[in-house]
């Protein structure tokens, strides 16, 4: 498995001068760490802008700097290079691009002004899925769920495994000792500290809210995440409803994206990350 990535993820000096922020560098590092975590090979795309304009260039739109026959020839040549890689290796998982780039934008690009759509280079590959680096860099998930019975723990493991198959790194509380009613007070404090620390580091929370009422610990974790601005996806497979318009308690529902099947979790995470 491999991904094609904008080369500036590996070498930010390829970007136009003055546009790279610390938040960009953190996102680049997180995207590469996700690949390392799951053994996804990183294959850099060639950089058409650097090939045509060189390093140390000033920022500019496609129309200002790149709308020339000579640059179109550069794109033609580099497109052939990338298609040769795909033919040899098979389709990549995706292309990880950088929004707003005149060449490697995914959702937006600077044409003559900032518009929706792919940049001039990524537009050459309409059959390959593209993901903006800020979205690809969000992959750490906290699974909040009751864990008091074997059935609950087995279900949590199933949910975790589904997310990890989609390359999400999941923090599962039952794997850090939170399974014993006879734990000592010191252990209790340490478990709380570790869970709160994990909630402060993840990019999203997935919460299982089945039952006549949601588990109190899960509800607390959802509220804490919402207060921090961390998106929450709530899984409610229970067909009982809390009200005519509610799957579950309205405070939990209004602070989360509710899905009703395990198979809906990954698409929901991808949607909330795109909105973020």
Secondary structure by P-SEA (a helix, b strand, c coil): cbbbcccccccccccccccccaaaaaaaaaaaaaaaaabbbbbbccccccccccccccccccccccccaaaaaaaaaaaaaaaaaaaacccccccccccccccccccccccccccccccccccccccbbbbccccccccbbbbbcccccaaaaaaaaaaaaaaaaaccccccccccccccccccaaaaaaaaaaaaaaaacccbbbbbbccccccaaaaaaaaaaaaacbbbbbbbcccccccccccccaaaaaaccccccccaaaaaaaaaaaac
